[in-house]
Structure formats: C-alpha cells, structure tokens
C-alpha cells in the first residue's frame, strides 16, 4: 500500500504518493507555474510531466499495481476526480458535479476510489468504482467536515479525518 507525503519547499508545496508497485512515485508540483502531476523513479531520476493544462492538477493517488493514477483537476471549472494511465495517457474525468471532489484514494484491489466531496454541503467521504461508471455512494454524514480517506490494507474499512469536536481526529 502506498503512502502519501507532503513536501514543503522554497517554490511551494508538493503532494506525492510513494511507491507504486512499479516503483514509481507520483507527485504534484507548481514548478511550471501551476500544479501539475509528475512521476519519477524512487531514486529521483526519470522525472516525467504527466499533465499539462492551464488548470491545476493535484493530489495524485497510485493504483496498487502502479498502472493508473487518480488525481484532482480544476480543468472543467471546479475540482473533479480524473484518472490516467501511468504514462499520462488516457486522462478521463470520473466525477461531474458542481461541487468540489477531492482527495482520491484507490482501494487495495484497485477497483474502487474513495474521495471527499462537497456535493451535499460539508466535506463528506464517498466511494465509487475506479472507472467512474458507478454513482458515488456517500459514506459519511456529519454536520462537520470529513477528509483524507484511505482504505485499510484489506479494503474493508476506510480511515479518515473528521473535525466533529473542532479538531481534526482520525
């Protein structure tokens, strides 16, 4: 199972996920003027830009086999979940809502994606098929925000942050 890291540096911050089953790291950076998705080898070589849009592309999530990357893009006006092949080809929009969809996370079997959405007001946790063909299912319903979903190693549970008492807790 990959883990996410956030790196803060002089040119802004970056979010990445390391490593995929293929040993590649996917990350976002604004080194080109706006957030784009890149991939590289675990030793930092072979950096390749995977997205190239005037919009922001960020929050990459690698599928367990390393062959797909789910990410967030604002290319259609608001934050939506997209997926692409590991080489950046086949970029496909998976969600389509006037709300913001954020923080995608693949299930261990690669068949589902958990994500955050504001489609029902607050930030809530949803899950959908990884191909975007299913209607997203809302998993949480709180008067406050839930965020950062991640599947358990067996895929039976999703851990997330909630701020029900005013502090974010797991």
C-alpha positions in Angstrom: 0.0 0.0 0.0 1.4 3.4 -0.9 1.5 6.3 1.5 1.1 10.0 0.9 3.7 12.6 1.7 3.5 16.3 1.6 6.8 18.1 0.9 7.1 21.8 1.6 9.9 23.7 -0.2 11.0 27.1 -1.4 8.9 27.0 -4.6 5.7 26.0 -2.8 4.5 22.6 -1.6 4.0 19.3 -3.3 2.0 16.2 -2.6 3.2 12.8 -3.6 2.5 9.1 -3.2 5.2 6.6 -2.9 6.0 4.0 -4.2 3.7 2.3 -6.7 4.0 -1.4 -7.4 6.2 -0.4 -10.4 8.5 1.6 -8.0 7.4 4.9 -9.4 6.5 8.0 -7.3 3.6 10.2 -8.4 3.6 13.8 -7.2 2.3 17.3 -7.9 4.3 20.4 -8.1 3.8 24.0 -9.2 7.3 24.3 -10.6 5.8 25.2 -14.0 3.5 28.0 -12.7 0.6 25.9 -11.7 0.0 22.5 -10.1 0.8 19.5 -12.5 1.2 15.8 -11.9 4.7 14.2 -12.4 6.2 10.8 -11.9 9.7 9.6 -11.2 11.8 6.7 -10.1 12.2 6.1 -6.4 15.8 7.5 -6.6 14.5 10.8 -8.2 15.6 10.1 -11.8 13.4 10.0 -14.8 11.1 12.8 -13.8 8.2 13.0 -16.3 5.4 15.5 -16.5 2.1 13.7 -16.9 -0.4 16.5 -17.1 -0.1 19.8 -18.9 -3.1 22.1 -18.6 -3.6 25.7 -17.6 -5.7 24.5 -14.7 -4.4 22.9 -11.6 -3.9 19.1 -11.4 -3.0 17.8 -8.0 -3.4 15.1 -5.3 -2.2 12.0 -7.2 -3.2 8.6 -6.0 -1.5 5.5 -7.4 -3.4 2.3 -8.1 -2.0 -0.7 -6.2 -0.5 -2.1 -9.4 1.0 1.3 -10.3 -0.7 1.4 -13.7 -3.3 4.1 -13.0 -3.2 7.4 -11.3 -6.3 9.1 -9.9 -6.0 12.9 -9.3 -7.9 16.1 -8.9 -8.2 18.7 -11.7 -9.8 22.1 -12.0 -9.7 22.0 -15.8 -13.5 22.0 -16.1 -14.1 24.8 -13.7 -14.3 23.1 -10.3 -12.4 20.3 -8.6 -13.2 16.9 -10.2 -11.6 13.4 -9.9 -9.8 12.2 -13.0 -7.7 9.1 -13.8 -5.0 8.4 -16.3 -2.5 5.7 -17.2 0.9 5.7 -15.5 2.4 7.5 -18.6 -0.1 10.3 -18.6 -2.2 8.9 -21.5 -5.9 8.2 -21.3 -6.9 11.1 -19.0 -10.5 10.6 -18.1 -12.9 12.6 -16.0 -14.5 10.3 -13.4 -16.8 12.7 -11.5 -19.0 15.5 -12.8 -20.7 17.8 -10.2 -20.9 21.5 -9.4 -19.4 20.7 -6.1 -15.7 20.0 -5.3 -14.4 16.4 -5.4 -11.0 16.0 -3.8 -8.5 13.6 -2.2 -8.9 10.4 -4.3 -7.6 7.1 -2.8 -7.6 3.7 -4.5 -8.7 0.6 -2.7 -6.1 -2.2 -2.3 -7.7 -4.2 -5.1 -7.7 -1.1 -7.4 -11.5 -1.5 -8.1 -12.8 1.5 -6.0 -11.8 5.1 -5.2 -12.7 6.8 -2.0 -12.8 10.6 -2.2 -14.1 13.8 -0.5 -16.9 15.8 -1.9 -18.9 18.9 -1.0 -21.9 17.8 -3.1 -24.1 17.6 -0.1 -22.8 20.6 1.8 -19.9 19.7 4.1 -16.9 17.7 3.1 -18.0 14.1 3.2 -16.5 10.8 2.2 -17.7 9.0 -0.9 -16.7 5.8 -2.8 -17.2 4.9 -6.5 -15.9 2.3 -8.9 -12.4 3.2 -10.2 -13.7 3.5 -13.7 -16.2 6.2 -12.7 -19.1 4.2 -14.0 -20.9 3.9 -10.7 -22.9 6.5 -8.9 -20.8 7.7 -6.0 -22.0 6.4 -2.6 -21.9 8.7 0.4 -20.3 7.0 3.4 -20.3 9.8 6.0 -23.0 12.3 7.1 -21.7 14.7 9.6 -22.6 18.3 10.4 -18.8 19.0 10.2 -16.1 18.1 7.6 -14.6 14.7 6.9 -11.4 14.5 4.9 -8.4 12.4 3.6 -9.9 8.9 3.1 -7.6 5.9 2.9 -8.5 2.2 2.6 -7.3 -0.3 5.2 -4.9 -2.9 3.8 -7.8 -5.5 3.4 -10.1 -2.9 1.8 -12.9 -3.4 4.3 -12.6 -0.1 6.1 -11.8 3.5 5.3 -9.9 5.7 7.7 -10.4 9.5 7.5 -10.1 12.7 9.4 -13.1 14.3 11.0 -13.5 17.6 12.9 -16.6 16.8 14.8 -15.3 18.4 18.0 -13.5 21.3 16.3 -10.1 19.4 16.0 -9.3 17.0 13.1 -9.0 13.5 14.5 -8.9 10.0 12.9 
